[in-house]
């Protein structure tokens, strides 16, 4: 079968055997997968990664212990916990000390024709949900995680820094839940996507407002985003961190301490929260798709995705 291989910054294609399906796992045939910023960070050296990346996917179940799953389209939770530790028993497998992470940590990812994932990680898709919408389930779930982690009063304005794919999903999600959102970004055409969904937008071409918001989300994907978010939040306000950046981030912690600011790290979220939003078209993810490539065009697809300002690039096993 065809698989994407990423190592030392180089994206290549390899022919590999179809993976063996362990008990409790499903063998999945990839239909559509999305290249996200984390995949690009892996290419730059994040986690010292070498292998097959890919964690945003829609797939068809080819084999499974549960017969009812075979032939169904699914998306999946990307964290593979041990299921036995204290964290897993509490339902927090994403924090399992020995967890594997699909396409990121010790688990070959979805950028290949076939891959495996535990059946307990799978979510069956409604029959009328298009693949190209459903592939956004994982990043939209990450956006939904914000509202699971912090209780934000509905009247409170929220600032979102960054107009990349995740930043737009976050701003549109918060607006859909009735929050007054202002998104700051550097790309007018991207900001217009959020503006059409009721988000107030501002081109970040000059100084950002200082100590203006009680709630600020950093989705810049840059090392400078945290410092900007801290400068924008009010005393005793909250900064929600959504950026993963390869390498150490230098930041002056004094303002956060003096202003008694709360920093909330936020990553994966619940598919159960994201799928209804996609099924009912509440979040217009089609507007976030920049290009579609075949799996055998993965090197070109990665190069496209890495261009500054590019939205979501998809890979598919069919034209």
MOURDA-V542635 format. One record per residue. N is the residue number from 0. RES is the residue in one small letter. SS is DSSP state (helix for helix, strand for strand, loop for the rest). D_FIRST is the distance of its C-alpha to the first C-alpha in Angstrom with 1 decimal. Layout:
n={N & N}
res={RES & RES}
ss={SS & SS}
d_first={D_FIRST & D_FIRST}
This chain:
n={0 & 1 & 2 & 3 & 4 & 5 & 6 & 7 & 8 & 9 & 10 & 11 & 12 & 13 & 14 & 15 & 16 & 17 & 18 & 19 & 20 & 21 & 22 & 23 & 24 & 25 & 26 & 27 & 28 & 29 & 30 & 31 & 32 & 33 & 34 & 35 & 36 & 37 & 38 & 39 & 40 & 41 & 42 & 43 & 44 & 45 & 46 & 47 & 48 & 49 & 50 & 51 & 52 & 53 & 54 & 55 & 56 & 57 & 58 & 59 & 60 & 61 & 62 & 63 & 64 & 65 & 66 & 67 & 68 & 69 & 70 & 71 & 72 & 73 & 74 & 75 & 76 & 77 & 78 & 79 & 80 & 81 & 82 & 83 & 84 & 85 & 86 & 87 & 88 & 89 & 90 & 91 & 92 & 93 & 94 & 95 & 96 & 97 & 98 & 99 & 100 & 101 & 102 & 103 & 104 & 105 & 106 & 107 & 108 & 109 & 110 & 111 & 112 & 113 & 114 & 115 & 116 & 117 & 118 & 119 & 120 & 121 & 122 & 123 & 124 & 125 & 126 & 127 & 128 & 129 & 130 & 131 & 132 & 133 & 134 & 135 & 136 & 137 & 138 & 139 & 140 & 141 & 142 & 143 & 144 & 145 & 146 & 147 & 148 & 149 & 150 & 151 & 152 & 153 & 154 & 155 & 156 & 157 & 158 & 159 & 160 & 161 & 162 & 163 & 164 & 165 & 166 & 167 & 168 & 169 & 170 & 171 & 172 & 173 & 174 & 175 & 176 & 177 & 178 & 179 & 180 & 181 & 182 & 183 & 184 & 185 & 186 & 187 & 188 & 189 & 190 & 191 & 192 & 193 & 194 & 195 & 196 & 197 & 198 & 199 & 200 & 201 & 202 & 203 & 204 & 205 & 206 & 207 & 208 & 209 & 210 & 211 & 212 & 213 & 214 & 215 & 216 & 217 & 218 & 219 & 220 & 221 & 222 & 223 & 224 & 225 & 226 & 227 & 228 & 229 & 230 & 231 & 232 & 233 & 234 & 235 & 236 & 237 & 238 & 239 & 240 & 241 & 242 & 243 & 244 & 245 & 246 & 247 & 248 & 249 & 250 & 251 & 252 & 253 & 254 & 255 & 256 & 257 & 258 & 259 & 260 & 261 & 262 & 263 & 264 & 265 & 266 & 267 & 268 & 269 & 270 & 271 & 272 & 273 & 274 & 275 & 276 & 277 & 278 & 279 & 280 & 281 & 282 & 283 & 284 & 285 & 286 & 287 & 288 & 289 & 290 & 291 & 292 & 293 & 294 & 295 & 296 & 297 & 298 & 299 & 300 & 301 & 302 & 303 & 304 & 305 & 306 & 307 & 308 & 309 & 310 & 311 & 312 & 313 & 314 & 315 & 316 & 317 & 318}
res={x & x & x & x & x & x & x & x & x & x & x & x & x & x & x & x & x & x & x & x & x & x & x & x & x & x & x & x & x & x & x & x & x & x & x & x & x & x & x & x & x & x & x & x & x & x & x & x & x & x & x & x & x & x & x & x & x & x & x & x & x & x & x & x & x & x & x & x & x & x & x & x & x & x & x & x & x & x & x & x & x & x & x & x & x & x & x & x & x & x & x & x & x & x & x & x & x & x & x & x & x & x & x & x & x & x & x & x & x & x & x & x & x & x & x & x & x & x & x & x & x & x & x & x & x & x & x & x & x & x & x & x & x & x & x & x & x & x & x & x & x & x & x & x & x & x & x & x & x & x & x & x & x & x & x & x & x & x & x & x & x & x & x & x & x & x & x & x & x & x & x & x & x & x & x & x & x & x & x & x & x & x & x & x & x & x & x & x & x & x & x & x & x & x & x & x & x & x & x & x & x & x & x & x & x & x & x & x & x & x & x & x & x & x & x & x & x & x & x & x & x & x & x & x & x & x & x & x & x & x & x & x & x & x & x & x & x & x & x & x & x & x & x & x & x & x & x & x & x & x & x & x & x & x & x & x & x & x & x & x & x & x & x & x & x & x & x & x & x & x & x & x & x & x & x & x & x & x & x & x & x & x & x & x & x & x & x & x & x & x & x & x & x & x & x & x & x & x & x & x & x & x & x & x & x & x & x & x & x & x & x & x & x & x & x & x & x & x & x}
ss={loop & strand & strand & strand & strand & strand & strand & loop & loop & strand & strand & strand & strand & strand & strand & loop & loop & loop & loop & loop & loop & loop & loop & loop & strand & strand & strand & strand & strand & strand & strand & strand & strand & strand & strand & loop & helix & helix & helix & helix & helix & helix & helix & helix & loop & helix & helix & helix & loop & strand & strand & loop & loop & loop & loop & strand & strand & strand & strand & strand & strand & strand & strand & loop & loop & loop & helix & helix & helix & loop & loop & loop & strand & strand & strand & strand & loop & loop & strand & strand & loop & loop & loop & loop & loop & helix & helix & helix & helix & loop & loop & loop & helix & helix & helix & loop & loop & loop & loop & strand & strand & strand & loop & loop & strand & strand & strand & loop & loop & loop & loop & strand & loop & strand & strand & strand & strand & strand & helix & helix & helix & strand & strand & strand & loop & loop & loop & loop & loop & loop & helix & helix & helix & helix & loop & loop & helix & helix & helix & helix & helix & helix & helix & helix & helix & helix & helix & helix & helix & loop & loop & loop & loop & loop & loop & loop & loop & strand & strand & strand & strand & loop & loop & loop & helix & helix & helix & helix & helix & helix & helix & helix & helix & helix & helix & helix & loop & loop & loop & loop & strand & strand & strand & strand & strand & loop & loop & helix & helix & helix & helix & helix & helix & helix & helix & loop & loop & loop & loop & strand & strand & strand & strand & loop & loop & loop & loop & loop & loop & loop & loop & loop & strand & strand & strand & strand & strand & strand & loop & loop & loop & loop & loop & loop & helix & helix & helix & helix & helix & helix & helix & helix & strand & strand & strand & strand & strand & strand & strand & strand & strand & loop & loop & loop & loop & loop & loop & loop & loop & loop & loop & loop & loop & helix & helix & helix & helix & helix & loop & loop & loop & strand & strand & strand & strand & loop & loop & loop & loop & loop & helix & helix & helix & helix & helix & helix & helix & helix & helix & loop & loop & loop & loop & loop & helix & helix & helix & helix & strand & strand & strand & strand & strand & strand & helix & helix & helix & helix & helix & helix & helix & helix & helix & helix & helix & loop & loop & loop & loop & loop & loop & strand & strand & strand & strand & strand & loop & loop & loop}
d_first={0.0 & 3.8 & 6.5 & 10.2 & 12.5 & 16.2 & 18.9 & 22.5 & 22.4 & 19.7 & 16.6 & 13.9 & 10.2 & 8.1 & 5.3 & 5.4 & 6.0 & 6.1 & 9.4 & 12.7 & 14.9 & 18.4 & 21.5 & 22.4 & 19.0 & 16.9 & 13.2 & 12.6 & 10.6 & 11.4 & 14.0 & 15.9 & 16.3 & 19.2 & 19.9 & 23.1 & 25.7 & 24.4 & 21.1 & 23.4 & 25.6 & 22.8 & 22.2 & 26.0 & 26.0 & 26.5 & 26.0 & 25.0 & 21.4 & 18.5 & 14.9 & 12.7 & 15.4 & 16.0 & 18.4 & 19.5 & 17.4 & 17.7 & 15.3 & 15.7 & 16.2 & 14.4 & 16.2 & 19.2 & 22.5 & 24.3 & 24.0 & 25.4 & 22.3 & 19.9 & 19.3 & 20.9 & 20.0 & 20.4 & 20.8 & 21.3 & 23.5 & 21.9 & 24.2 & 23.6 & 27.1 & 28.3 & 30.3 & 33.3 & 34.9 & 37.8 & 35.7 & 33.1 & 36.1 & 37.6 & 34.4 & 33.7 & 30.3 & 29.5 & 32.2 & 31.2 & 31.9 & 28.9 & 26.5 & 22.9 & 21.8 & 18.4 & 17.0 & 20.4 & 21.7 & 19.9 & 17.2 & 13.7 & 13.8 & 12.6 & 11.2 & 7.5 & 6.1 & 7.4 & 10.2 & 13.6 & 17.2 & 20.5 & 21.9 & 25.1 & 23.4 & 22.4 & 24.6 & 24.5 & 25.1 & 28.0 & 27.1 & 28.7 & 27.2 & 25.0 & 21.6 & 22.8 & 25.7 & 24.1 & 21.7 & 25.0 & 25.7 & 25.0 & 27.1 & 29.7 & 30.0 & 30.6 & 33.4 & 34.8 & 35.1 & 38.0 & 40.1 & 39.2 & 40.4 & 43.6 & 46.3 & 47.3 & 50.4 & 49.7 & 52.3 & 51.0 & 49.6 & 46.2 & 45.1 & 41.4 & 40.7 & 37.8 & 36.4 & 32.7 & 30.2 & 31.2 & 34.8 & 34.9 & 33.4 & 35.9 & 38.9 & 38.0 & 37.5 & 40.9 & 42.6 & 41.3 & 42.9 & 46.2 & 46.4 & 48.1 & 45.4 & 45.8 & 42.8 & 43.2 & 40.8 & 40.7 & 39.1 & 41.4 & 38.8 & 36.8 & 39.9 & 40.8 & 37.8 & 39.3 & 42.8 & 42.1 & 41.3 & 44.7 & 43.9 & 46.6 & 45.1 & 46.5 & 45.4 & 45.5 & 47.2 & 50.1 & 51.2 & 49.7 & 52.2 & 53.4 & 53.8 & 53.3 & 50.9 & 50.8 & 47.0 & 44.6 & 40.8 & 39.2 & 35.9 & 36.3 & 33.4 & 35.9 & 38.0 & 41.2 & 40.4 & 41.9 & 45.1 & 45.5 & 44.9 & 47.5 & 50.0 & 49.6 & 50.0 & 53.5 & 55.1 & 53.6 & 50.7 & 47.0 & 44.1 & 40.6 & 38.0 & 34.6 & 33.5 & 31.2 & 31.9 & 30.7 & 33.8 & 37.2 & 39.2 & 42.8 & 45.1 & 48.9 & 49.1 & 52.9 & 52.7 & 50.5 & 52.9 & 56.1 & 55.0 & 53.6 & 50.3 & 47.6 & 44.0 & 41.3 & 37.7 & 35.3 & 31.5 & 29.4 & 31.1 & 31.1 & 28.7 & 31.7 & 33.7 & 31.2 & 29.9 & 33.3 & 33.9 & 30.7 & 31.4 & 35.0 & 34.2 & 36.5 & 34.4 & 33.5 & 30.0 & 29.3 & 31.8 & 29.6 & 26.6 & 26.8 & 23.8 & 20.5 & 17.5 & 14.1 & 11.1 & 11.0 & 14.6 & 14.4 & 16.8 & 19.3 & 18.9 & 19.8 & 22.7 & 24.0 & 23.9 & 25.8 & 28.6 & 31.7 & 32.4 & 29.1 & 28.3 & 25.0 & 22.0 & 19.2 & 15.5 & 14.1 & 11.1 & 14.0 & 16.8}
